[in-house]
């Protein structure tokens, strides 16, 4: 957190989760501390981005919380802190769960309600719209009511939005409920990360913040799994939506007995109460409590000396840094991660999985891959650096998407495969996705697809293409590689970079502004995916995402600094000395050797 960074702060390990989205989250508008964003989605989101002091040694000595003091003499992690962190981390579980269930319930609802492509886009994007709205308005809520009360409010919003989803019989009710749930999960993501970071001792902050990220990716896996479990159940979406209520109620019950964060109390002019809370959380180590209280007060004073307008000025190349962060999150979402998660089951249905249940079952692998993909990010980021992970992830994403485009091109996957749950019958009475040979030989491993126009399944002239089983499984493998590459690279590493390239005084405001761009981009591409697919086809959309992945790779190589092994202050001072973004970029491309001949270290440009 910005207020708790010392002059010797080093870069901490990556966050887990994918930002997918994500599921991406906003920090306070007043910049009280650095923002966190979700994979959700999909993208949306975004995971908790964290940078704190002593993080290098923290990675070497992560231990379970106990009531003892740490080896370095600092305060231990009390049971109160552990309970508070676990309760707040339920927000990650709920956010991930909502991200994971989308594609599965979409297959059920589009058939029951006869949803068109545009209506399906509205249903998916309504949650993102709610998240964007609360992202823009969440700062005052967090500043006025604090993190703990904001978590209580967000859990209440999740329950309030879920109840109409369970009883909904119309698109309007579903979209409204999803929007309210989106508001709740977005607010809770921000509040949870801030609350955990502010109550945790620095020696254990990485471990406890990581707990949130782990819960997020586990939630994604549970979302896919539950939507699969109820795929064949009549009105199965009712149970899938409803399973988010128990953790929300559990969180509300637990938070009612937990204290507010000390930092919020200091900001509200209650230092004595903050001292009491710190003493409870740190086991009564008076000297450590007083030192931490002074750090909080100094951090708040430093933040008050900076304004939001500084982000758009040329001083210290702040405008260039902001443009770099904005471009990074835009490209992160534009590579298609939110759509791959949100439309995973319809996409798999389109590439050859014959039933909704089979497609939903295949999509559950995405959740497991996301969990597995985060492990290298946590263990190796300090050794390898976020830039290397970004490059490797972008390259793997580009190649997997190109392969998926080629595979769907061969299988001639069309819009009807993504938008229409059941194609109309032909004149013989057989479904359009089965010809006479299929009717006579149901054991064959492939089904033909008739190209159609629009949402009504009108048949166009053209040959029937039989998808082979190998194309189906190769497409699934390509999608899994894409999800794994995102989870290792762009998911966690984008927000590590964002938390490092801005100085402490404006870091919260900067990442808050960038996270609004993240949500807006996520919303834009999610609400236009099926429409774009209708215009250009699934293969061309995959090729477009692949091209954007390679654009991202080039951007990272040329414009993102290598922050491995450097303190936050060293990174900020180096970036402040650079010339403007455009001039620096042209100079690096045209004359890369000159800086290497200089007596000074050649800086990475933004």
KEFI-512397 format. One record per residue (C-alpha): x, y, z; chain; residue in one letter. Coordinates in steps of 0.05 Angstrom, whole numbers, m for minus. Each point is the difference from the previous one (the first is absolute). Last residue first. Example, Ala and Ser with C-alpha at 12.3 -4.5 7.8 and 13.67 -1.06 7.14 Angstrom:
<pts>
(pt (273,m21,143),A,S)
(pt (m27,m69,13),A,A)
</pts>
This chain:
<pts>
(pt (156,74,m423),A,X)
(pt (73,m7,m13),A,X)
(pt (48,m49,31),A,X)
(pt (63,36,22),A,X)
(pt (68,m11,m29),A,X)
(pt (49,m1,59),A,X)
(pt (46,59,m3),A,X)
(pt (69,4,m34),A,X)
(pt (m35,0,m67),A,X)
(pt (16,m51,m52),A,X)
(pt (m64,m40,16),A,X)
(pt (m40,64,m8),A,X)
(pt (25,7,m71),A,X)
(pt (m14,m71,m21),A,X)
(pt (m76,3,m2),A,X)
(pt (0,57,m52),A,X)
(pt (m64,1,m40),A,X)
(pt (m46,m42,46),A,X)
(pt (25,30,65),A,X)
(pt (m2,71,m26),A,X)
(pt (m69,m8,m28),A,X)
(pt (m26,m27,67),A,X)
(pt (35,55,40),A,X)
(pt (m29,54,m44),A,X)
(pt (m71,m27,5),A,X)
(pt (2,m12,74),A,X)
(pt (29,67,21),A,X)
(pt (70,2,25),A,X)
(pt (22,m44,58),A,X)
(pt (26,26,66),A,X)
(pt (m65,m14,38),A,X)
(pt (2,m73,m22),A,X)
(pt (67,m10,35),A,X)
(pt (m23,35,64),A,X)
(pt (m64,m42,2),A,X)
(pt (36,m66,m10),A,X)
(pt (52,16,53),A,X)
(pt (m54,21,49),A,X)
(pt (m40,m64,m11),A,X)
(pt (62,m41,15),A,X)
(pt (32,m39,m55),A,X)
(pt (13,m75,m7),A,X)
(pt (m43,m9,m62),A,X)
(pt (m32,64,m25),A,X)
(pt (12,m10,m74),A,X)
(pt (m36,60,m30),A,X)
(pt (m59,m8,m47),A,X)
(pt (3,38,m66),A,X)
(pt (39,m38,m52),A,X)
(pt (m6,m73,20),A,X)
(pt (m69,9,31),A,X)
(pt (m27,35,m62),A,X)
(pt (28,m53,m46),A,X)
(pt (m34,m55,40),A,X)
(pt (m65,40,3),A,X)
(pt (0,6,m75),A,X)
(pt (11,m76,m1),A,X)
(pt (m61,m9,43),A,X)
(pt (m39,49,m44),A,X)
(pt (15,m44,m60),A,X)
(pt (m24,m62,36),A,X)
(pt (m64,35,21),A,X)
(pt (m13,19,m73),A,X)
(pt (16,m71,m22),A,X)
(pt (m51,m26,51),A,X)
(pt (m52,49,m25),A,X)
(pt (15,m21,m72),A,X)
(pt (m13,m73,18),A,X)
(pt (m65,15,36),A,X)
(pt (m33,37,m57),A,X)
(pt (7,71,m27),A,X)
(pt (m68,33,9),A,X)
(pt (m36,m49,45),A,X)
(pt (64,m8,42),A,X)
(pt (1,75,8),A,X)
(pt (m71,m1,26),A,X)
(pt (17,m59,46),A,X)
(pt (59,38,29),A,X)
(pt (m31,69,5),A,X)
(pt (m24,2,73),A,X)
(pt (62,m35,25),A,X)
(pt (49,44,m39),A,X)
(pt (m29,65,27),A,X)
(pt (m11,m23,72),A,X)
(pt (71,m25,7),A,X)
(pt (26,65,m30),A,X)
(pt (m41,41,50),A,X)
(pt (22,m44,58),A,X)
(pt (74,8,m17),A,X)
(pt (m7,74,m14),A,X)
(pt (m29,8,70),A,X)
(pt (59,m41,25),A,X)
(pt (48,50,m31),A,X)
(pt (m31,58,37),A,X)
(pt (3,m38,66),A,X)
(pt (71,m22,m15),A,X)
(pt (20,73,m6),A,X)
(pt (m39,25,60),A,X)
(pt (30,m53,46),A,X)
(pt (71,10,m27),A,X)
(pt (m2,76,7),A,X)
(pt (43,10,62),A,X)
(pt (36,m66,m6),A,X)
(pt (32,13,m68),A,X)
(pt (m29,m37,m60),A,X)
(pt (36,m54,m40),A,X)
(pt (m3,m55,53),A,X)
(pt (m74,m11,15),A,X)
(pt (m15,m1,m75),A,X)
(pt (55,m52,m12),A,X)
(pt (m28,m47,53),A,X)
(pt (m69,13,m29),A,X)
(pt (20,m24,m69),A,X)
(pt (36,m60,30),A,X)
(pt (m60,m35,32),A,X)
(pt (m45,m16,m60),A,X)
(pt (47,19,m56),A,X)
(pt (51,m54,11),A,X)
(pt (m12,m66,36),A,X)
(pt (m76,3,m1),A,X)
(pt (m1,26,m72),A,X)
(pt (45,m57,m23),A,X)
(pt (m42,m51,36),A,X)
(pt (m65,26,m31),A,X)
(pt (31,0,m70),A,X)
(pt (28,m70,9),A,X)
(pt (m69,m24,23),A,X)
(pt (m32,31,m61),A,X)
(pt (50,m33,m47),A,X)
(pt (m13,m67,34),A,X)
(pt (m75,8,m9),A,X)
(pt (10,15,m74),A,X)
(pt (44,m61,m7),A,X)
(pt (m54,m42,33),A,X)
(pt (m53,22,m49),A,X)
(pt (46,m2,m60),A,X)
(pt (19,m72,17),A,X)
(pt (m73,m20,6),A,X)
(pt (m11,20,m71),A,X)
(pt (m48,54,m19),A,X)
(pt (m41,m18,m61),A,X)
(pt (m13,59,m46),A,X)
(pt (m64,9,m38),A,X)
(pt (5,37,m65),A,X)
(pt (m30,67,m13),A,X)
(pt (m65,37,m9),A,X)
(pt (m22,38,61),A,X)
(pt (m49,m28,51),A,X)
(pt (m41,46,43),A,X)
(pt (21,m12,73),A,X)
(pt (m43,54,31),A,X)
(pt (59,38,29),A,X)
(pt (28,26,m65),A,X)
(pt (19,m41,m61),A,X)
(pt (19,m73,3),A,X)
(pt (57,m45,m21),A,X)
(pt (m20,m74,6),A,X)
(pt (44,m38,48),A,X)
(pt (16,m73,m5),A,X)
(pt (9,m46,59),A,X)
(pt (60,m43,19),A,X)
(pt (18,m61,40),A,X)
(pt (m47,m48,m37),A,X)
(pt (m42,m42,48),A,X)
(pt (m65,32,m24),A,X)
(pt (6,m36,m66),A,X)
(pt (m68,3,m36),A,X)
(pt (m16,69,26),A,X)
(pt (71,23,m14),A,X)
(pt (m3,m25,m71),A,X)
(pt (m67,33,m11),A,X)
(pt (25,68,22),A,X)
(pt (7,27,71),A,X)
(pt (13,72,20),A,X)
(pt (m63,23,m36),A,X)
(pt (m42,m44,45),A,X)
(pt (m38,m55,m35),A,X)
(pt (m73,11,m20),A,X)
(pt (11,m16,m73),A,X)
(pt (m14,73,m20),A,X)
(pt (54,27,46),A,X)
(pt (m6,10,75),A,X)
(pt (24,64,33),A,X)
(pt (67,4,37),A,X)
(pt (2,m8,75),A,X)
(pt (41,42,48),A,X)
(pt (10,57,m50),A,X)
(pt (53,53,13),A,X)
(pt (68,m34,m3),A,X)
(pt (m8,m55,m52),A,X)
(pt (m48,44,m38),A,X)
(pt (56,50,m10),A,X)
(pt (42,m48,m41),A,X)
(pt (52,m53,12),A,X)
(pt (27,m23,m66),A,X)
(pt (37,m60,28),A,X)
(pt (63,19,m38),A,X)
(pt (m7,73,18),A,X)
(pt (m13,m19,72),A,X)
(pt (67,m37,1),A,X)
(pt (38,57,m33),A,X)
(pt (m29,51,48),A,X)
(pt (17,m45,59),A,X)
(pt (72,m6,m24),A,X)
(pt (5,75,m6),A,X)
(pt (m29,7,70),A,X)
(pt (51,m49,28),A,X)
(pt (58,36,m34),A,X)
(pt (m22,69,24),A,X)
(pt (m13,m24,70),A,X)
(pt (68,m34,4),A,X)
(pt (35,64,m23),A,X)
(pt (m39,44,48),A,X)
(pt (15,m47,59),A,X)
(pt (74,m4,m15),A,X)
(pt (7,75,m7),A,X)
(pt (m41,16,62),A,X)
(pt (38,m52,41),A,X)
(pt (66,31,m21),A,X)
(pt (m25,69,18),A,X)
(pt (m24,m23,68),A,X)
(pt (69,m21,24),A,X)
(pt (34,m68,m2),A,X)
(pt (25,m9,71),A,X)
(pt (m52,43,36),A,X)
(pt (m54,m27,m45),A,X)
(pt (18,m73,10),A,X)
(pt (m43,m30,55),A,X)
(pt (m62,42,m7),A,X)
(pt (m4,0,m76),A,X)
(pt (20,m73,m3),A,X)
(pt (m61,m18,43),A,X)
(pt (m51,43,m37),A,X)
(pt (m6,m47,m58),A,X)
(pt (m24,m58,42),A,X)
(pt (m60,39,25),A,X)
(pt (m16,27,m69),A,X)
(pt (7,m70,m30),A,X)
(pt (m51,m28,50),A,X)
(pt (m50,55,m17),A,X)
(pt (9,m10,m75),A,X)
(pt (m10,m75,7),A,X)
(pt (m72,14,20),A,X)
(pt (m11,20,m73),A,X)
(pt (m2,m73,m22),A,X)
(pt (m57,m14,47),A,X)
(pt (m39,60,m26),A,X)
(pt (10,m23,m72),A,X)
(pt (m22,m71,17),A,X)
(pt (m61,24,38),A,X)
(pt (m21,47,m56),A,X)
(pt (4,m58,m49),A,X)
(pt (40,m18,m61),A,X)
(pt (69,26,16),A,X)
(pt (25,18,m70),A,X)
(pt (30,69,m7),A,X)
(pt (m65,37,12),A,X)
(pt (m17,m32,66),A,X)
(pt (70,17,22),A,X)
(pt (m14,73,m18),A,X)
(pt (m68,m2,35),A,X)
(pt (34,m28,63),A,X)
(pt (57,49,1),A,X)
(pt (m41,62,m13),A,X)
(pt (15,38,64),A,X)
(pt (69,m29,8),A,X)
(pt (25,8,m72),A,X)
(pt (m36,67,m4),A,X)
(pt (36,29,60),A,X)
(pt (67,m25,m26),A,X)
(pt (m8,30,m69),A,X)
(pt (67,33,m15),A,X)
(pt (m35,67,8),A,X)
(pt (m2,m8,76),A,X)
(pt (76,0,9),A,X)
(pt (8,49,m57),A,X)
(pt (m42,51,37),A,X)
(pt (35,m15,66),A,X)
(pt (69,12,m30),A,X)
(pt (m21,61,m40),A,X)
(pt (m27,34,63),A,X)
(pt (62,m16,40),A,X)
(pt (46,27,m55),A,X)
(pt (m43,62,m9),A,X)
(pt (3,13,75),A,X)
(pt (75,m7,1),A,X)
(pt (6,47,m59),A,X)
(pt (m44,51,35),A,X)
(pt (42,m5,64),A,X)
(pt (65,14,m37),A,X)
(pt (29,28,65),A,X)
(pt (m39,64,m15),A,X)
(pt (m35,m4,m67),A,X)
(pt (m69,5,31),A,X)
(pt (m61,m45,m5),A,X)
(pt (12,m39,63),A,X)
(pt (14,64,39),A,X)
(pt (m74,18,m8),A,X)
(pt (m19,m52,53),A,X)
(pt (35,42,53),A,X)
(pt (59,m13,46),A,X)
(pt (16,27,70),A,X)
(pt (m56,m40,33),A,X)
(pt (34,m64,m20),A,X)
(pt (62,17,40),A,X)
(pt (m41,17,62),A,X)
(pt (m36,m67,m5),A,X)
(pt (66,m36,m4),A,X)
(pt (30,37,59),A,X)
(pt (m60,m18,43),A,X)
(pt (2,m73,m19),A,X)
(pt (75,m3,13),A,X)
(pt (m10,32,68),A,X)
(pt (m52,m53,18),A,X)
(pt (47,m55,m22),A,X)
(pt (55,27,45),A,X)
(pt (m47,7,59),A,X)
(pt (m26,m71,m9),A,X)
(pt (70,m28,m6),A,X)
(pt (21,34,64),A,X)
(pt (m62,m24,37),A,X)
(pt (2,m74,m20),A,X)
(pt (m71,m14,27),A,X)
(pt (m15,m61,m42),A,X)
(pt (4,34,m68),A,X)
(pt (m74,m2,m17),A,X)
(pt (m25,21,69),A,X)
(pt (53,55,6),A,X)
(pt (m16,24,m70),A,X)
(pt (m74,6,18),A,X)
(pt (16,40,63),A,X)
(pt (48,46,m38),A,X)
(pt (m54,12,m53),A,X)
(pt (m48,19,56),A,X)
(pt (49,51,25),A,X)
(pt (14,26,m71),A,X)
(pt (m73,16,m14),A,X)
(pt (3,57,m51),A,X)
(pt (m38,m35,m56),A,X)
(pt (65,m13,m38),A,X)
(pt (28,m32,63),A,X)
(pt (m60,m45,6),A,X)
(pt (5,m20,m73),A,X)
(pt (72,m19,9),A,X)
(pt (m15,m42,61),A,X)
(pt (m49,m44,m39),A,X)
(pt (m69,m9,30),A,X)
(pt (m9,m53,54),A,X)
(pt (m32,m69,m10),A,X)
(pt (m65,m25,32),A,X)
(pt (m49,21,m56),A,X)
(pt (52,m23,m50),A,X)
(pt (m13,m73,16),A,X)
(pt (m75,3,m10),A,X)
(pt (5,39,m65),A,X)
(pt (53,m48,m26),A,X)
(pt (m43,m61,16),A,X)
(pt (m60,32,m34),A,X)
(pt (41,12,m63),A,X)
(pt (30,m69,3),A,X)
(pt (m70,m30,4),A,X)
(pt (m30,44,m56),A,X)
(pt (48,m20,m56),A,X)
(pt (m35,m68,m7),A,X)
(pt (m63,34,m24),A,X)
(pt (23,15,m71),A,X)
(pt (17,m73,m14),A,X)
(pt (m62,m25,35),A,X)
(pt (m46,45,m42),A,X)
(pt (41,m14,m62),A,X)
(pt (m21,m72,3),A,X)
(pt (m70,18,m21),A,X)
(pt (m9,m73,m19),A,X)
(pt (65,m36,16),A,X)
(pt (45,m20,m58),A,X)
(pt (50,57,10),A,X)
(pt (m5,m3,76),A,X)
(pt (68,m33,13),A,X)
(pt (32,38,m58),A,X)
(pt (m21,68,27),A,X)
(pt (26,m23,67),A,X)
(pt (68,m20,m29),A,X)
(pt (10,63,m41),A,X)
(pt (m16,44,60),A,X)
(pt (41,m43,46),A,X)
(pt (62,8,m44),A,X)
(pt (m10,75,m3),A,X)
(pt (m9,1,76),A,X)
(pt (65,m37,9),A,X)
(pt (32,54,m43),A,X)
(pt (m28,54,46),A,X)
(pt (15,m37,65),A,X)
(pt (73,m5,m20),A,X)
(pt (1,75,m14),A,X)
(pt (m29,16,68),A,X)
(pt (49,m46,35),A,X)
(pt (57,34,m38),A,X)
(pt (m18,63,39),A,X)
(pt (13,m39,64),A,X)
(pt (66,m30,m21),A,X)
(pt (27,66,m27),A,X)
(pt (m21,38,62),A,X)
(pt (35,m47,48),A,X)
(pt (64,37,16),A,X)
(pt (m35,67,m13),A,X)
(pt (m49,m14,56),A,X)
(pt (m70,m6,m30),A,X)
(pt (m59,45,18),A,X)
(pt (9,49,m57),A,X)
(pt (16,m51,m55),A,X)
(pt (m60,m42,18),A,X)
(pt (m47,59,2),A,X)
(pt (26,29,m65),A,X)
(pt (m6,m66,m37),A,X)
(pt (m70,m12,28),A,X)
(pt (m26,70,m15),A,X)
(pt (21,m2,m73),A,X)
(pt (m27,m69,m14),A,X)
(pt (m62,14,41),A,X)
(pt (m18,61,m41),A,X)
(pt (7,m39,m65),A,X)
(pt (m38,m61,27),A,X)
(pt (m58,42,25),A,X)
(pt (m7,44,m61),A,X)
(pt (2,m61,m45),A,X)
(pt (m53,m34,42),A,X)
(pt (m45,61,m10),A,X)
(pt (12,m2,m75),A,X)
(pt (m14,m75,m2),A,X)
(pt (m67,11,35),A,X)
(pt (m20,54,m49),A,X)
(pt (21,m42,m60),A,X)
(pt (m39,m60,25),A,X)
(pt (m63,40,16),A,X)
(pt (2,34,m68),A,X)
(pt (12,m66,m36),A,X)
(pt (m63,m31,30),A,X)
(pt (m19,m58,44),A,X)
(pt (42,17,60),A,X)
(pt (m9,m35,66),A,X)
(pt (72,m21,13),A,X)
(pt (27,63,m33),A,X)
(pt (m47,42,42),A,X)
(pt (33,m28,63),A,X)
(pt (71,8,m26),A,X)
(pt (0,75,m3),A,X)
(pt (m20,10,72),A,X)
(pt (49,m53,24),A,X)
(pt (58,31,m38),A,X)
(pt (m21,70,22),A,X)
(pt (0,m22,73),A,X)
(pt (70,m28,m8),A,X)
(pt (21,67,m30),A,X)
(pt (m30,39,59),A,X)
(pt (35,m44,51),A,X)
(pt (66,8,m38),A,X)
(pt (m11,75,m2),A,X)
(pt (m10,m1,75),A,X)
(pt (67,m34,9),A,X)
(pt (37,44,m50),A,X)
(pt (m21,67,26),A,X)
(pt (m66,37,m2),A,X)
(pt (19,68,m27),A,X)
(pt (64,m15,m38),A,X)
(pt (m23,m67,m27),A,X)
(pt (m67,29,m23),A,X)
(pt (35,61,m29),A,X)
(pt (46,m44,m41),A,X)
(pt (m55,m48,m24),A,X)
(pt (m33,48,m48),A,X)
(pt (40,m12,m63),A,X)
(pt (12,m73,16),A,X)
(pt (m72,m7,22),A,X)
(pt (m22,19,m70),A,X)
(pt (52,m44,m34),A,X)
(pt (m20,m61,41),A,X)
(pt (m74,10,m16),A,X)
(pt (17,5,m74),A,X)
(pt (42,m63,6),A,X)
(pt (m59,m38,29),A,X)
(pt (m44,25,m56),A,X)
(pt (52,m23,m52),A,X)
(pt (m19,m74,1),A,X)
(pt (m76,10,m2),A,X)
(pt (6,56,m52),A,X)
(pt (44,m43,m44),A,X)
(pt (m51,m56,4),A,X)
(pt (m54,49,m19),A,X)
(pt (40,23,m60),A,X)
(pt (10,m71,m23),A,X)
(pt (m73,m18,7),A,X)
(pt (m28,m32,63),A,X)
(pt (m53,m54,m7),A,X)
(pt (m17,6,75),A,X)
(pt (9,m74,15),A,X)
(pt (54,m12,m52),A,X)
(pt (40,63,15),A,X)
(pt (m7,m14,74),A,X)
(pt (32,m69,0),A,X)
(pt (61,17,m42),A,X)
(pt (10,65,37),A,X)
(pt (0,m37,66),A,X)
(pt (64,m35,m20),A,X)
(pt (36,60,m30),A,X)
(pt (m13,44,60),A,X)
(pt (16,m48,57),A,X)
(pt (75,13,3),A,X)
(pt (0,76,7),A,X)
(pt (m53,m2,54),A,X)
(pt (40,m52,38),A,X)
(pt (64,41,m6),A,X)
(pt (m34,61,31),A,X)
(pt (m32,m41,55),A,X)
(pt (65,m36,19),A,X)
(pt (38,66,m2),A,X)
(pt (m50,31,47),A,X)
(pt (9,m59,46),A,X)
(pt (70,28,10),A,X)
(pt (m28,52,47),A,X)
(pt (m20,m54,50),A,X)
(pt (67,m35,m6),A,X)
(pt (37,65,10),A,X)
(pt (m41,17,62),A,X)
(pt (10,m69,30),A,X)
(pt (75,2,m13),A,X)
(pt (6,69,29),A,X)
(pt (m39,m20,63),A,X)
(pt (41,m63,6),A,X)
(pt (61,43,5),A,X)
(pt (54,7,m53),A,X)
(pt (65,14,36),A,X)
(pt (30,66,17),A,X)
(pt (70,15,m21),A,X)
(pt (62,m27,33),A,X)
(pt (32,m24,m63),A,X)
(pt (m17,m72,14),A,X)
(pt (m73,18,4),A,X)
(pt (m37,6,65),A,X)
(pt (m47,m53,21),A,X)
(pt (m75,m1,m7),A,X)
(pt (m1,m42,m62),A,X)
(pt (m13,9,m74),A,X)
(pt (28,m53,m46),A,X)
(pt (69,12,m27),A,X)
(pt (28,38,m60),A,X)
(pt (74,7,10),A,X)
(pt (34,7,m67),A,X)
(pt (m56,40,m31),A,X)
(pt (1,47,59),A,X)
(pt (74,10,m8),A,X)
(pt (m12,31,m68),A,X)
(pt (m63,35,24),A,X)
(pt (35,41,53),A,X)
(pt (m47,58,m14),A,X)
(pt (m63,m7,m39),A,X)
(pt (m26,m5,m70),A,X)
(pt (m67,m31,m14),A,X)
(pt (m48,m6,m57),A,X)
(pt (m63,m35,21),A,X)
(pt (m30,m36,m60),A,X)
(pt (m38,26,m55),A,X)
(pt (m35,m18,m40),A,X)
(pt (m38,11,m46),A,X)
(pt (15,m26,m27),A,X)
(pt (m28,m50,0),A,X)
(pt (m3,19,22),A,X)
(pt (4,11,16),A,X)
(pt (65,m2,20),A,X)
(pt (m10,55,56),A,X)
(pt (38,63,21),A,X)
(pt (31,26,64),A,X)
(pt (16,72,16),A,X)
(pt (56,29,41),A,X)
(pt (m16,35,64),A,X)
(pt (m34,63,23),A,X)
(pt (m4,20,m73),A,X)
(pt (m61,45,7),A,X)
(pt (m37,m40,m52),A,X)
(pt (8,m62,42),A,X)
(pt (24,m59,m38),A,X)
(pt (m37,m34,m56),A,X)
(pt (m10,m73,m16),A,X)
(pt (13,m48,m58),A,X)
(pt (m54,m70,m7),A,X)
(pt (43,m32,m45),A,X)
(pt (8,23,m3),A,X)
(pt (26,m30,m21),A,X)
(pt (38,25,42),A,X)
(pt (31,m63,7),A,X)
(pt (7,m22,68),A,X)
(pt (62,2,40),A,X)
(pt (39,61,15),A,X)
(pt (71,5,m17),A,X)
(pt (56,2,51),A,X)
(pt (23,63,31),A,X)
(pt (43,55,m29),A,X)
(pt (48,31,50),A,X)
(pt (m12,54,51),A,X)
(pt (63,32,26),A,X)
(pt (m28,70,8),A,X)
(pt (m59,m28,38),A,X)
(pt (m68,m15,m27),A,X)
(pt (m57,0,49),A,X)
(pt (m40,58,m26),A,X)
(pt (0,m24,m71),A,X)
(pt (m22,m70,16),A,X)
</pts>
